[in-house]
Every structure is written in structure tokens, then in C-alpha cells.
Amino acid sequence: MIELYTDSSPNGFKITIALEELGLPYTLRHVRIEQGENRQADFLRLNPHGRIPVLVDHETGITLFESAAILLYLAEKTGRLLPTLPQARWQAMQWLLFHASSVGPLIGQRVHFELGSSEKNPAAIERYRQLSNAVFAVLDQRLAGHAYLAGEEYSIADIAHFGWSHIARIIDFDFSAFTHLSAWHERVASRPAVRKGVSLPAPATGA
């Protein structure tokens, strides 16, 4: 009933993790960005911005792009991964949107300037190092008093942030000085659905 169009990327990992956590059957469609498949007409009909992930739910006739919207949709569809009590529910929403508006974009820019750009811009590299460390500090402060971002309950807010903290670890954006954030990362990383989710799809080879 569900098709997920994605590649091996932090935003894609959010949705593979969520689907694995929820145990929902789905078909994975590997969109190989390095080969330009995200710019083909069939994919652009699903997302005119040409970005992954995209979820198509044939049961409801709903097609969505933007990982935060997809996470909210899956949580609402199943009644899981989003607290029911108003205080915790709105905490989950708040931290999900903090990720979507600040954390993901800032780390993404740091990846570009520090690792992706062929021309090094020291001022931009330093700026995004400082900004990413600032959001790590905010998360660390929140997690000093809570097991998870919404409180004591694991939610889509944790899944969203983990997509990028996983990549930060892989590419050595060190956040080990933020001890509460690091402990949270390990707690989430140990979940079986998370371990499976970050392995899907098979990494693009560029061939």
C-alpha cells in the first residue's frame, strides 16, 4: 500500500527508520541522486522540487514530500511515535520543527562548505561550525533532563534529529563534548529498527 522513494541520505533515513519502527509494509523505490534520477519527469511529478524522500500511500491516495510532513503523516496514520498527552505531543512537534527549520539545514550547509565545495571558504566553514555547535548545545541542554526530545517517550522528533546526527558521526562532525546528546544518540542508535533504517536503500555507487 505504501511506496517510499528515497536514497541513502539523512532525510531518507528518517522515513525508513519510521516505517521500520511502525512495522508498516512498504515498497522501497531507490532514487539514485548521483545518477540524476531525482530530476527525471516521473519523479518530478511526485515532487516538483526534485528531492527525496517521497511517500505514496495508495490506501489513502495521499502523496507527500518533505520528511517532517511524512513523519507527521505516519504518526497520525498509526497513532504511534507521537505522544497523545498535549504537553508531550507539542514538545514532539516543537522539536520536530526545530530540526526541520534549524538543525538539518545548518548541518547540511556545513557539509556543503566543509566537505562538498571544491573551493574552500574559511569564513563560511567557521560560521557553520559555530552554528552547528550552537544547535548541538540546545539539544544537549534539552536532553540533560529528558531521555528523549518530547520527554520520556521516543517519537518522530528523535527520528528526525537522528537522521542527521547519524551522518554527523559518519563524517566526523564531532559532538562528543555534548555528553547528553551523545548518550541520546547511542540510545537511539541501538534500536533494531534504527539500525535497519540507516542501511536502506543500499548506498548508491554512482556507477
C-alpha positions, 0 to 999 in steps of 0.5 A, a space after each residue: 500500500 505504501 511506496 517510499 522513494 528515497 536514497 541513502 541520505 539523512 532525510 531518507 533515513 528518517 522515513 525508513 527508520 519510521 516505517 521500520 519502527 511502525 512495522 508498516 509494509 512498504 515498497 522501497 523505490 531507490 532514487 539514485 541522486 548521483 545518477 540524476 534520477 531525482 530530476 527525471 519527469 516521473 519523479 518530478 511529478 511526485 515532487 516538483 522540487 526534485 528531492 527525496 524522500 517521497 511517500 505514496 500511500 495508495 490506501 489513502 491516495 495521499 502523496 507527500 514530500 518533505 520528511 517532517 510532513 511524512 513523519 507527521 503523516 505516519 504518526 497520525 496514520 498509526 497513532 504511534 511515535 507521537 505522544 497523545 498527552 498535549 504537553 508531550 505531543 507539542 514538545 514532539 512537534 516543537 522539536 520536530 520543527 526545530 530540526 526541520 527549520 534549524 538543525 538539518 539545514 545548518 548541518 547540511 550547509 556545513 557539509 556543503 562548505 566543509 566537505 562538498 565545495 571544491 573551493 574552500 571558504 574559511 569564513 563560511 566553514 567557521 560560521 557553520 561550525 559555530 552554528 552547528 555547535 550552537 544547535 548541538 548545545 540546545 539539544 544537549 541542554 534539552 536532553 540533560 533532563 529528558 531521555 528523549 526530545 518530547 520527554 520520556 517517550 521516543 517519537 518522530 522528533 528523535 527520528 528526525 534529529 537522528 537522521 542527521 546526527 547519524 551522518 554527523 558521526 559518519 563524517 566526523 562532525 564531532 559532538 562528543 563534548 555534548 555528553 547528553 546528546 551523545 548518550 541520546 544518540 547511542 540510545 537511539 542508535 541501538 534500536 533494531 529498527 534504527 539500525 535497519 533504517 540507516 542501511 536502506 536503500 543500499 548506498 548508491 555507487 554512482 556507477 
